[in-house]
Amino acid sequence: MKCRDMWICLCAYLMDGEPEPEKLKALMENPDLCPKCRKCSERARQREIGLQKSARSLIQERIPSVMAPVLLRESLMIELERAEEYRESGIEPLGLIRWGTHIAYLYRSDDEMAEVLVPYIEKGLEDNELCACMISEMAAAETKELLTNQIPDLQKYIDTGQLQLLSHHDWYLPNGSFDVQEALDGAVRKYQEALANGYSGLRVTGNIFWLDESDWDSFMHYEDLLDEAIQGNKALVICMYKETECTIEKMVDIVNRHNYVIRKTKDSWQLRKQ
């Protein structure tokens, strides 16, 4: 501990009563302090503390108290009471989001996809969420390797079932063709599984690389129903669309069906909120 650190501890003691007086005394006798500070007598220390307290009191007396407006205080209290409704997304441009958030991510390469997928999944695992990750164009082995390189003890999460790597057949085409109700029922069952097994909630990633052009309208209907289904529930969903395969009309469809749309251009994130 250097002298500057010791005086920071002194300020903390004056402001919050931390550390305890005995610990503060031990810190001030630390051999790393300069001789002047180390040899400071108990009487001198108490005199310095007294001077600091007096200065603090004088400042408090001279600065008028400012009360936050009633509406602001009430709004803050409401949000504090609803803290459990928020989750850390792990995604740089989003940060803290509410349960029930439906996100679209427009990516152009596997690297761009990984830049969102990895921290999003990692944060969900850290926060005791069931993470269902639908494998994209990459093979299962590639996806697992990608996540393993970034997430410690990944195999442990797979073994316990907290992380589930699913193919598009598992999630969207269990009977060989896309059916809106079947896909929605599967999502609801996965949510129920998460809660039944004691997880904080469900975190899902989806990818539509498999989608046939003729199924686009049906899939947009599924997105509408999914958006309604997760509202007010402990679920987060991010749908990944390859930007190079989306026309202007498809972009409009995507924007209209998600709370947030994110994409990256060069080194800058773009975020659109509905």
Secondary structure, DSSP 4 states (H G I P E B T S, - for coil): --HHHHHHHHHHHHHH--S-HHHHHHHHT-TTS-HHHHT--HHHHHHHHHHHHHHHHHHHHHSPP-PPPHHHHHHHHHHHHTGGGEEE---TTT-EEETT-EEEEEESSHHHHHHHHHHHHHHHHHTT-EEEEE--SS-HHHHHHHHHHHSTTHHHHHHHTSEEEE-HHHHT-TTSS--HHHHHHHHHHHHHHHHHTT-S-EEEEEE-TT--GGGHHHHHHHHHHHHHHHTTSSEEEEEEEEGGG--HHHHHHHHTT-SEEEEEETTEEEEEE-
